[in-house]
Amino acid sequence: MPILNLLSLTCFVGALCVRLIDPLVPEIARDLDVAATTAALLATAFALPYALGQPVLGPLGDAIGKARIIKTALAVLAAMLALSAVAPSYEVLLATRLLGGLAAGGIIPLAFAIVGDRFPYEQRQVALTRVLMAAMLGQLVSVIGSGLIASFSSWRMVMATAAAVTLVVLAATLKQLKPRPDAVRRRFTIAGVRAGYARVFANPRASACFLTVFLEGVTVFGLFPYIAVLLEQRGAGGIREAGFIIAGMGLGGLAYTLAVKPLLTRLGGMFGLMRSGGLIAAAGLLVAGLAPSWPAQMAAFVVMGFGFYSLHNSIQTQATELAPENRGAAVALHAFFFFLGQATGPIFYRIGIASVGATATTAAAAAVVACLGFWLAGRLARVE
């Protein structure tokens, strides 16, 4: 199996598990007898260890092999998904999400780093777009499938199905994902980790890229766990509708992956793509916060997804070139800040919704997103 296809499978599973809980929040809350706002924090429980594991997982991949880390991560993730399907309490489910998030952090970032290792820079954004497309499909299947399966069966069946899919992909990687024969390994030491991260941050583009992905995670993904809750409060739908709305983000991402080549040409390259992406994402987020019908919200999420991935994929490409000799560490830092933002986002949205309401909170987030592409493009242009 070609390496891009194999990496695409791993990214599909990695993305499948990230947003799996979002449409299920109301049902989990009822089944485990907790408040919906408490159940929504399961998203933070997955994203936070995903982020916090990156400072170790990235350099560890550079030291002992990215392929080996991906295989181990898939095995642990499959086990945590299976355990979550039979979790007797909220506390047990929380623990499986924490450990599952830590394991999942060793999949997509290292798959992107492998792309960076094996494809020259001029081909890399298109190659990354291929594996990004698989991640978008994973997100689509996750949020649509979880809502549909849960509406006909239960949220536990959703987790069991995800565990089975992860095991299938694990079997494929064990058989076919091989390390590079010419890879140069450095022994994993604390001093080596510090030196690797120092090399990443020595690049003046690093801090701007990492701050941008952190704010992306807060402003865009912080809203997701509240979609089903807000729909129920407004009498506009439930878990099935929430799944379709969140799936709009993946549809927009897929549209971006199909359009990236002509977009780069028409917009004058990566910086033009960043600026337009931020504006488009902000427009979608603003409309989503105005609480229209669920089909209108889904359409807004499609727009938001197109804009978001136009900006985000450009940053991913930059991240693979921040420190070529420490590419695992650089991509891990990118994921660290992005998922730290995703973990923080639901907390900020919870405070904002309680104090000023969902519409005002999403409008403030949209204003931030609109500025991000222009600010980042300007910063990167000055240091080229």
N, C-alpha and C positions, 0 to 999 in steps of 0.2 A: 504494500500500500504506500503511495507517495507520502512524503513527510507532511505536506500541507494538509492532506486529507486526514491523517492520523492526529495531527495537532488540532484540526477542526473538531474531531470527535471529542477530544478532551475539553476543549473550550465549550462545546455544546453542553456537556455534563456540568462543567463549572458554573455556567450561567443558569442552567436548569435549576440548580439548588439555591442560588442567591435570592431570587424573588419568589420562591415557592410558597412562603408563608403569607405574603401580602394579601391575596384575596381571601384567605382563610381566617383572618383575625376574628370576625364576629363568631364564627362557628367554634373556633378553639376556645374563645372566651366563655361561650355558653357551656361547652362540654366539660371544661376544666374549672368552671365556676370562678372565673376571675373577671375583672373589669376589662372592657375592650381596649382601653388605653394601656393597661398592663400587658395584654396579649400583643399589642402593637410593638412593644419593646423587644419582642422576639427578633425583629429585624435588626435592632441594635446588637442583640446578643450574638447574631451571626456575623455582622459586619465588623464589630470591634475586634474580636480575636483574629479575623481575617486581616485586619490592618496591623495589629500589634505583632503578628507572627512574621510580617514581611522583613523586618530588619535582620532576622535570623535565616529565614527561608531563602532569600535571594543570595546572600554570600554562601550559604550551604550548598545551593545549586551550583555556584561557580566552583566550589571546592570538590564536591563528590559526584557531580553530574546532575544536570537539570532533569534528564529523563528518569533517573532513579527517584528523585523527589516527587515527580508527577505520579509515578506508579504507587509510591507509598501513600501519597495524599488521596488518591482515588480509593485505595483499600480502606483507609480510615473513614473517609466520607461515606462510603457504602455502609460501613458498620453503624455509623451514627444515624444515618437515615433509617436503617432497619430498626434500631432501638427507639427512635422517635415515633415510629408507627405504633409501638406498644407502650408508650410512655404513660404511666398511671396518674401522673400529676403534672401540674405546670412546672414545678421545680425540676423534675426529670427531663421534661421537654426542653426547658431552658438550658440544662447541662448538655444535652445532645446538640443543640444549636450552637452553643459555645465551642464545643470540640469540633463539630462539623465545620464551623466557620474557620477555625484554625487550620484544619486540613485543606479546605477549599482554597485557602490562600496560596497553596503550593501548586495550583493547577494553571489557571489562565496567565498570571504574570510570568511564570517560567516558560509557558508555551510561547508567549510573545518574545521572550528573551531568546529562545531557540530560533525563532524566525530571524531575529537580529543576527544571530551567529551564522546562519546558513544562507542568507540572502544579502547581496550588496545593497548599499544605501539607496541607489537609484531605483531598485526594484522593491524596496522594503514596504513602502506605504501600500502598494497594491497587494503584496503578499499578506501584510497585516490585515488588510481589508477582507481577504478570504477567510481568515480565522475569526475575524470580527463578525462576519456574516453567520458563521456557525454559532457564535455566542448569541447573536440576535435571534436565531432560530430556537436556541435553547431557552431564551427568555420568553419568546412567544409561546412555545409549547408549555412552558412552566405555568405562566399566569392564566392562559386559556384552559389548559388541561386541568390545573388544580381546581379552578372554579367549577368546571364541568364535572369532574370526577367527584368532587365533594358534594355537589348538588344532587348527584344520583346515588352516592355511597356515603363516604365520610372523609374527613381530612386525614384520617389514619391510612386510608387506601392510597391517598396521594403520596404520602411519605414512603409507603411500601413500594409503589410503582417506581418512584425516583430511585430507590435503593437498587431495584432490579436493573434499571437502565445503567446505573453507575457500574454495577458488576460486569455487565456486557462490555462496556468500554474499557474497564480494567483488564479484562481478558485480552482484548485487542492490543492494548499497550504492552502487556507483559510479553506478548508474542512478537510484536513488530517495532516498538519504539526503541531504537538502539542509540547508544551514545556516539558522539563523533569520535572516530578513531584518532584524529589529530588534535584533540582537545588538550590544552595545557591546564593542568590542575594545580591550584595552590592549596597548601595545607590549611585546614580551617582552624584559625586561631582568633582570639579576641583582638590582638594587635592587627592581624590581617583584615579583620572586619572593619576596624576603625580606619585603617589606611584606605580600604576600598571606598568607604563612604566619603572620606576626605577627598579622594579623587573625583567622585561624583559632584560634590558641592564646590570643588574648585572650578567647575564649569559655570560661568555666570548665568547660563540659561536655566540651571537647575532650580533655583529658588522660585523663579517666576512660574515655571511649569508646575511645580508641586503645590504652590499656593492656589493656582487656578484649579487644579483637579480637586483639591480639598473643598473649595467653594462650590464647584460643580456638585460634589456629593451632598453637601448641605442643602443647597437650594433646589436641586432637581429631585433627588432620590429621597430626601427627607419627607416628602409629601406622600409617597407610595403607601405606607402602612395605614394611612388614614382614609384612603379612597373608599373602601367598603364601609367603614364606619360612617363617613359623611353621607354616602348614598343612602344608607338605612335611616339616618337622622332626617334626611330630606324627603324620604319616601320615593326616591328615584331609582331604587334597585337594591341589589345585595351582592353576594359573593360572585355570582356568575357575571353580572354586569361589571363588577370591579375587575375581574379577570380580563374582560374584553378591553376595558379602558387602559389598563396597564400594558396590555399587549400592543396597544397603539404605539407605544414607545419603541418596541421591537420592530414593528412595521415601518416606522419612520427610519430606524437604523438600517433595515434591509434596503429601503429605497436609496439611502445614502451610499451603501456599498455598491449598488448598481450604477450610481451616477458619479462616483468619485473621479474617474479619469477626465470626463469632460468638464466637471466642476473645477478641477485644478487648472485646466487650460483657460477656461472662460473668466475665472476670478483672479487670474494673475499669480497662481501658485498657492502655497500653503497659508500665507498670511491673509490673503483675501478670503480663503475658506474659513479661517478662524473668525474673522470679523463678521462675515455673513452668518456663520453658524451660531454665534452668540445672540445675534438679533432674532433669528428665526426661532431658536429655543425659547427666548424670552417671550416672544409673541404667543407661542403655544402654551406656555406656563400661565401667562396672564389670562388667556381665555379659559383654561381649565379651572382657574380660581374663581371665575364668575358664576360657577354652579349652574351651567346649562344642563340639558338632558344628557343621559349617559352616552347616546351616540355622538352628540356634539363634543362631549368631553373626550371620547375616544379619538375623534378627529383632531382635537387639540393636542392630544398626546402623540399622534402621528407626526404632526408638525414639529412638536417639541423634540421628538426622537431624531428627526432628520437634522435639525439644527444642532442638537447636542452632540451627535456623533460626528458631524462635520468639524466641530471644535475639538472634541475629545480624541478622535483618531489622529488628528494632527499632532496633539500633544504626545500621544503614544509613540508616534514615529520619532519625535524629538527625543523622547526618553531612551529609545534604543541606541542613541548616538551620543548620549551625555558622557559616557565613559566606556568605550568599546572593550577595554580590558577587564572591566567589572560590570558587564552588561546585566548579569543577574541581579546585582545589587542596585543598579540604576532603575531597572524595571520594577524591582520590589519596592523601592522608595516611592515610585509613581503609584503603585497599588496601595501602599501604606497610607499615603495622604488622601487618596481617593476614597478608600473605605473608612478611614477615620472620619471623613466628611459624611459618608453615608451613615455611620454610627451616631454621629452628633446630630445629623439633620432631624430625625424624628423627635429628639428632645426639644430642639428649637421650634419645630412646628407645633409640638404639643403646647409649649408656652405661648406661642403666637396665637394659635387657635383659641386657647382659653382666654386670652387677654383682649385681642382685637378682632378675632374671627378669622375664618379660613380665607375669605376674599382678600382682606388687607394683608394677611401674611404672605399669600402667594404673589400678590402684587409687589411687595417689597423684595421677595426672592427674584421675581422676574427682572426688576430693575438692576439687581446685582449681575444676573446672567447677561443682560444686554451690554453691560460694560466690560465683561471679562474678555471677550474676543479682541476688542480694540486695545485694551490694556496689554494683553499678552503679546499680541502681534507687534505693538510698539516697542515693548521691552526686548523682544527677541531680535527685532530689526536693528536695534541700537548696539547689540553685542555680536552681531554676525561678523 
